[in-house]
């Protein structure tokens, strides 16, 4: 009879089978700050004011305040909101990629890009230049030559080539000229009224810009993103834009501009040197 270890001695101990309490409880990460809170903290750490962020990014001050409060409704849609977040993040010195990813996750994912080809289809399809109709031109030239020759023969000298002399003097059928009565001076043209300015198509949105002082940088796009104008206008210059649905504007030095939308003047307290982003539709004027 041999003395050895009992089979029970080979069983693992209770302490080895049971996992420790440290492995049962996963670590809990702190809550991720909201997009607006993250941008606001980054701005404060960068020592920048909302006015400085607005000047650097050309995003209006009310929109910057709204985004820092996680209100993206004033941005004009998810596409514009993503662009505003990206510009503000770069201005305050943070990486915009995580914030864009967080925004997409909270608002239904990244928007589907619009294909660029249909936007410029109308510009690519141009009618071919008409070729000159040489046959018609030759026929017209022949008719002109024949007519000239016939007229020359018909108006030749009559009666042996003797020329006839016509006595000078008034023709019996002619009446002596009478002095025309003095005409009344024309009435001065009336100044263009508001009703005349308002005579714009009802089925389109019409925007007219006039620079009344200094100069201003202007950018205008149609509702589908097509660039209508991008450049600088000086004092006295005007531009008129039309679209079927909407016109988006960026106005540099907005205080120097007089703005008419759908025939009505837009009275807004634009400041000199201020940058304004505006959108107008058929039912406007309504700035912002």
BATI-211625 format. One line per field, with one value per residue (C-alpha): residue number from 1; residue in one letter; chain; x negated, y, z negated. Coordinates in pm, whole numbers, always signed. Layout:
N
seq = (NUM / ...) $
type = (A / ...) $
mol = (A / ...) $
x = (X / ...) $
y = (Y / ...) $
z = (Z / ...) $
//
This chain:
288
seq = (1 / 2 / 3 / 4 / 5 / 6 / 7 / 8 / 9 / 10 / 11 / 12 / 13 / 14 / 15 / 16 / 17 / 18 / 19 / 20 / 21 / 22 / 23 / 24 / 25 / 26 / 27 / 28 / 29 / 30 / 31 / 32 / 33 / 34 / 35 / 36 / 37 / 38 / 39 / 40 / 41 / 42 / 43 / 44 / 45 / 46 / 47 / 48 / 49 / 50 / 51 / 52 / 53 / 54 / 55 / 56 / 57 / 58 / 59 / 60 / 61 / 62 / 63 / 64 / 65 / 66 / 67 / 68 / 69 / 70 / 71 / 72 / 73 / 74 / 75 / 76 / 77 / 78 / 79 / 80 / 81 / 82 / 83 / 84 / 85 / 86 / 87 / 88 / 89 / 90 / 91 / 92 / 93 / 94 / 95 / 96 / 97 / 98 / 99 / 100 / 101 / 102 / 103 / 104 / 105 / 106 / 107 / 108 / 109 / 110 / 111 / 112 / 113 / 114 / 115 / 116 / 117 / 118 / 119 / 120 / 121 / 122 / 123 / 124 / 125 / 126 / 127 / 128 / 129 / 130 / 131 / 132 / 133 / 134 / 135 / 136 / 137 / 138 / 139 / 140 / 141 / 142 / 143 / 144 / 145 / 146 / 147 / 148 / 149 / 150 / 151 / 152 / 153 / 154 / 155 / 156 / 157 / 158 / 159 / 160 / 161 / 162 / 163 / 164 / 165 / 166 / 167 / 168 / 169 / 170 / 171 / 172 / 173 / 174 / 175 / 176 / 177 / 178 / 179 / 180 / 181 / 182 / 183 / 184 / 185 / 186 / 187 / 188 / 189 / 190 / 191 / 192 / 193 / 194 / 195 / 196 / 197 / 198 / 199 / 200 / 201 / 202 / 203 / 204 / 205 / 206 / 207 / 208 / 209 / 210 / 211 / 212 / 213 / 214 / 215 / 216 / 217 / 218 / 219 / 220 / 221 / 222 / 223 / 224 / 225 / 226 / 227 / 228 / 229 / 230 / 231 / 232 / 233 / 234 / 235 / 236 / 237 / 238 / 239 / 240 / 241 / 242 / 243 / 244 / 245 / 246 / 247 / 248 / 249 / 250 / 251 / 252 / 253 / 254 / 255 / 256 / 257 / 258 / 259 / 260 / 261 / 262 / 263 / 264 / 265 / 266 / 267 / 268 / 269 / 270 / 271 / 272 / 273 / 274 / 275 / 276 / 277 / 278 / 279 / 280 / 281 / 282 / 283 / 284 / 285 / 286 / 287 / 288) $
type = (X / X / X / X / X / X / X / X / X / X / X / X / X / X / X / X / X / X / X / X / X / X / X / X / X / X / X / X / X / X / X / X / X / X / X / X / X / X / X / X / X / X / X / X / X / X / X / X / X / X / X / X / X / X / X / X / X / X / X / X / X / X / X / X / X / X / X / X / X / X / X / X / X / X / X / X / X / X / X / X / X / X / X / X / X / X / X / X / X / X / X / X / X / X / X / X / X / X / X / X / X / X / X / X / X / X / X / X / X / X / X / X / X / X / X / X / X / X / X / X / X / X / X / X / X / X / X / X / X / X / X / X / X / X / X / X / X / X / X / X / X / X / X / X / X / X / X / X / X / X / X / X / X / X / X / X / X / X / X / X / X / X / X / X / X / X / X / X / X / X / X / X / X / X / X / X / X / X / X / X / X / X / X / X / X / X / X / X / X / X / X / X / X / X / X / X / X / X / X / X / X / X / X / X / X / X / X / X / X / X / X / X / X / X / X / X / X / X / X / X / X / X / X / X / X / X / X / X / X / X / X / X / X / X / X / X / X / X / X / X / X / X / X / X / X / X / X / X / X / X / X / X / X / X / X / X / X / X / X / X / X / X / X / X / X / X / X / X / X / X / X / X / X / X / X / X / X / X / X / X / X / X / X / X / X / X / X / X) $
mol = (A / A / A / A / A / A / A / A / A / A / A / A / A / A / A / A / A / A / A / A / A / A / A / A / A / A / A / A / A / A / A / A / A / A / A / A / A / A / A / A / A / A / A / A / A / A / A / A / A / A / A / A / A / A / A / A / A / A / A / A / A / A / A / A / A / A / A / A / A / A / A / A / A / A / A / A / A / A / A / A / A / A / A / A / A / A / A / A / A / A / A / A / A / A / A / A / A / A / A / A / A / A / A / A / A / A / A / A / A / A / A / A / A / A / A / A / A / A / A / A / A / A / A / A / A / A / A / A / A / A / A / A / A / A / A / A / A / A / A / A / A / A / A / A / A / A / A / A / A / A / A / A / A / A / A / A / A / A / A / A / A / A / A / A / A / A / A / A / A / A / A / A / A / A / A / A / A / A / A / A / A / A / A / A / A / A / A / A / A / A / A / A / A / A / A / A / A / A / A / A / A / A / A / A / A / A / A / A / A / A / A / A / A / A / A / A / A / A / A / A / A / A / A / A / A / A / A / A / A / A / A / A / A / A / A / A / A / A / A / A / A / A / A / A / A / A / A / A / A / A / A / A / A / A / A / A / A / A / A / A / A / A / A / A / A / A / A / A / A / A / A / A / A / A / A / A / A / A / A / A / A / A / A / A / A / A / A / A) $
x = (+0 / -152 / -100 / -41 / +154 / +527 / +713 / +875 / +535 / +513 / +831 / +776 / +840 / +1152 / +943 / +792 / +1133 / +1306 / +1198 / +1101 / +1339 / +1102 / +1163 / +1542 / +1585 / +1485 / +1335 / +1573 / +1447 / +1559 / +1843 / +1736 / +1810 / +2059 / +1941 / +2037 / +1878 / +1555 / +1534 / +1611 / +1341 / +1088 / +1173 / +1129 / +799 / +682 / +763 / +1003 / +1338 / +1646 / +1592 / +1238 / +1357 / +1629 / +1381 / +1136 / +1393 / +1653 / +1918 / +2171 / +2153 / +2507 / +2422 / +2098 / +2293 / +2559 / +2304 / +2133 / +2478 / +2512 / +2783 / +2715 / +3054 / +2920 / +2651 / +2897 / +2866 / +2628 / +2390 / +2343 / +2322 / +2038 / +1852 / +1900 / +1774 / +1466 / +1379 / +1435 / +1229 / +935 / +960 / +937 / +661 / +831 / +860 / +1202 / +1212 / +1334 / +1596 / +1725 / +1743 / +1934 / +2174 / +2240 / +2311 / +2561 / +2735 / +2784 / +2443 / +2248 / +2472 / +2457 / +2253 / +2432 / +2276 / +2110 / +2188 / +2561 / +2482 / +2276 / +2468 / +2637 / +2301 / +2151 / +2446 / +2414 / +2569 / +2332 / +2260 / +2472 / +2285 / +2322 / +2571 / +2352 / +2627 / +2863 / +2581 / +2496 / +2861 / +2895 / +2579 / +2702 / +3041 / +2866 / +2645 / +2942 / +3143 / +2856 / +2807 / +3181 / +3203 / +2906 / +3062 / +3405 / +3278 / +3059 / +3084 / +3416 / +3452 / +3104 / +2918 / +3022 / +3049 / +3354 / +3328 / +3573 / +3644 / +3561 / +3835 / +4093 / +4302 / +4672 / +4759 / +4527 / +4666 / +4457 / +4312 / +4484 / +4309 / +4380 / +4523 / +4281 / +4302 / +4357 / +4054 / +4064 / +4164 / +3876 / +3862 / +3997 / +3768 / +3798 / +4059 / +4075 / +4344 / +4114 / +3833 / +4073 / +4160 / +3957 / +4057 / +4274 / +4147 / +3781 / +3568 / +3400 / +3116 / +2961 / +2643 / +2519 / +2198 / +2271 / +1934 / +1579 / +1571 / +1688 / +1596 / +1898 / +1959 / +2295 / +2412 / +2734 / +2938 / +2744 / +2403 / +2317 / +2093 / +2267 / +2006 / +1692 / +1501 / +1473 / +1721 / +1627 / +1838 / +2110 / +2098 / +2412 / +2486 / +2818 / +2860 / +3160 / +3235 / +3542 / +3519 / +3243 / +2941 / +2661 / +2441 / +2119 / +2071 / +1738 / +1758 / +2138 / +2190 / +2095 / +2375 / +2734 / +2937 / +3267 / +3438 / +3734 / +3774 / +3774 / +3488 / +3344 / +3284 / +3032 / +2775 / +2468 / +2139 / +1842 / +1584 / +1840 / +1871 / +2228 / +2352 / +2709 / +2960 / +3276 / +3573 / +3888 / +4072 / +3805 / +3673 / +3561 / +3189 / +3000) $
y = (+0 / +325 / +654 / +938 / +1247 / +1225 / +1306 / +1587 / +1751 / +1797 / +2006 / +2375 / +2584 / +2797 / +3109 / +3012 / +2935 / +3252 / +3572 / +3866 / +4151 / +4378 / +4194 / +4187 / +4565 / +4740 / +5084 / +5371 / +5659 / +6011 / +6153 / +6315 / +6691 / +6822 / +6985 / +7334 / +7289 / +7161 / +7457 / +7706 / +7561 / +7566 / +7930 / +8033 / +7845 / +8018 / +8358 / +8454 / +8632 / +8542 / +8859 / +8749 / +8402 / +8556 / +8788 / +8504 / +8256 / +8494 / +8308 / +8553 / +8622 / +8490 / +8161 / +8122 / +8178 / +7926 / +7656 / +7695 / +7626 / +7316 / +7489 / +7419 / +7536 / +7882 / +7733 / +7670 / +7289 / +7006 / +7083 / +7445 / +7336 / +7096 / +7374 / +7615 / +7357 / +7292 / +7664 / +7747 / +7445 / +7549 / +7908 / +7807 / +7552 / +7211 / +6919 / +6941 / +6572 / +6424 / +6700 / +6635 / +6263 / +6334 / +6567 / +6303 / +6043 / +6273 / +6391 / +6079 / +6036 / +6219 / +6379 / +6229 / +6456 / +6601 / +6488 / +6779 / +6667 / +6767 / +7113 / +7200 / +6998 / +7310 / +7481 / +7189 / +7155 / +7446 / +7477 / +7436 / +7757 / +7796 / +7755 / +8031 / +7957 / +8018 / +7922 / +8189 / +8443 / +8366 / +8391 / +8726 / +8855 / +8747 / +8913 / +9233 / +9238 / +9176 / +9447 / +9695 / +9623 / +9653 / +9980 / +10118 / +10026 / +10157 / +10494 / +10552 / +10866 / +10893 / +11051 / +11000 / +11045 / +11406 / +11500 / +11690 / +12001 / +12060 / +12419 / +12497 / +12604 / +12455 / +12173 / +12249 / +11974 / +12104 / +12340 / +12614 / +12502 / +12639 / +12712 / +12443 / +12563 / +12569 / +12241 / +12231 / +12129 / +11764 / +11686 / +11567 / +11194 / +11087 / +10934 / +10553 / +10474 / +10179 / +10024 / +10035 / +9878 / +9611 / +9505 / +9184 / +8827 / +8664 / +8315 / +8401 / +8552 / +8875 / +9040 / +9376 / +9507 / +9865 / +9994 / +10341 / +10407 / +10276 / +9920 / +9569 / +9210 / +9009 / +8637 / +8511 / +8152 / +7997 / +7739 / +7451 / +7596 / +7749 / +8055 / +8361 / +8623 / +8650 / +8978 / +9334 / +9612 / +9978 / +10280 / +10327 / +9964 / +9748 / +9380 / +9197 / +8821 / +8594 / +8230 / +8006 / +7919 / +8082 / +8311 / +8280 / +8586 / +8665 / +9040 / +9185 / +9540 / +9499 / +9853 / +9994 / +9806 / +9904 / +9582 / +9521 / +9180 / +9107 / +9480 / +9586 / +9749 / +9549 / +9780 / +9609 / +9753 / +9639 / +9781 / +9898 / +9619 / +9361 / +9027 / +8903 / +8564 / +8595 / +8373 / +8496 / +8316 / +8422 / +8517 / +8753 / +9021 / +8866 / +8891 / +8600) $
z = (+0 / +118 / -43 / +204 / +254 / +247 / +571 / +391 / +351 / +731 / +750 / +788 / +487 / +457 / +465 / +804 / +966 / +861 / +1042 / +835 / +783 / +970 / +1300 / +1260 / +1249 / +1577 / +1560 / +1623 / +1837 / +1762 / +1978 / +2306 / +2313 / +2568 / +2890 / +2778 / +2435 / +2592 / +2831 / +2552 / +2325 / +2610 / +2687 / +2323 / +2298 / +2619 / +2465 / +2747 / +2732 / +2936 / +3144 / +3229 / +3328 / +3547 / +3720 / +3780 / +3917 / +4071 / +3869 / +3725 / +3352 / +3274 / +3451 / +3249 / +2924 / +3034 / +3124 / +2784 / +2635 / +2861 / +3067 / +3436 / +3566 / +3660 / +3887 / +4171 / +4188 / +4100 / +4389 / +4275 / +3909 / +3987 / +4168 / +3877 / +3627 / +3840 / +3879 / +3511 / +3397 / +3615 / +3493 / +3125 / +3190 / +3157 / +3399 / +3571 / +3677 / +3341 / +3309 / +3664 / +3589 / +3267 / +3456 / +3724 / +3458 / +3284 / +3605 / +3815 / +3978 / +4243 / +4511 / +4859 / +5089 / +5390 / +5720 / +5894 / +6250 / +6259 / +6124 / +6430 / +6687 / +6821 / +6866 / +7061 / +7299 / +7535 / +7879 / +8169 / +8361 / +8671 / +8996 / +9253 / +9532 / +9834 / +10081 / +9953 / +9954 / +10318 / +10425 / +10250 / +10420 / +10767 / +10711 / +10601 / +10915 / +11147 / +10975 / +11004 / +11377 / +11446 / +11258 / +11451 / +11789 / +11696 / +11572 / +11883 / +12104 / +12303 / +12655 / +12798 / +12474 / +12424 / +12064 / +11950 / +11743 / +11463 / +11366 / +11011 / +10776 / +10551 / +10692 / +10744 / +10502 / +10235 / +9979 / +9820 / +9497 / +9194 / +8874 / +8625 / +8296 / +8011 / +7830 / +7460 / +7258 / +7166 / +6814 / +6602 / +6557 / +6219 / +5968 / +5946 / +5682 / +5447 / +5663 / +5966 / +5768 / +5645 / +6003 / +5982 / +6079 / +5814 / +5897 / +5832 / +5556 / +5667 / +5470 / +5563 / +5396 / +5422 / +5263 / +5124 / +4962 / +4960 / +5107 / +5016 / +5096 / +5222 / +5269 / +5406 / +5467 / +5597 / +5404 / +5561 / +5468 / +5807 / +5768 / +5916 / +5822 / +5613 / +5608 / +5481 / +5560 / +5519 / +5437 / +5700 / +5823 / +5823 / +5876 / +5919 / +5867 / +5936 / +5855 / +5855 / +5483 / +5272 / +5288 / +5030 / +4969 / +4785 / +4743 / +4638 / +4495 / +4484 / +4356 / +4698 / +4881 / +4961 / +5000 / +5185 / +5170 / +5398 / +5462 / +5096 / +4910 / +4621 / +4325 / +4099 / +3862 / +4054 / +3925 / +4128 / +4149 / +4038 / +4226 / +4282 / +4408 / +4542 / +4723 / +4899 / +5055 / +5245 / +4924 / +4792 / +4713 / +4391 / +4308 / +4157) $
//
